[in-house]
Amino acid sequence: MSVTVKRATVYFDSSLHRVLRLKAAETSRSVSELVNEAVSTALHEDLDDLEVFTKRAHEPTLSFESALKELKRNGKI
């Protein structure tokens, strides 16, 4: 599989960048590999969340006020 690579400039907080460089050195990976993996993981989690939202779109909603009243009725608050 051929992967197309694009270059981007990303600015990190200095302390975060320091830790990122240390992790890269400790794991024998590049900062780019670590950042690509982190971004890919975050986007995958977003995709999973969207799938769950889609599946639950037709479920009835419960208002905050109703939820509080239910908790009070059940002696929880």
Secondary structure, 3 states (H helix, E strand, C coil): CCCCCCCCCCCCCHHHHHHHHHHHHHHCCCHHHHHHHHHHHHHHHHHHHHHHHHHCCCCCCCCHHHHHHHHHHCCCC
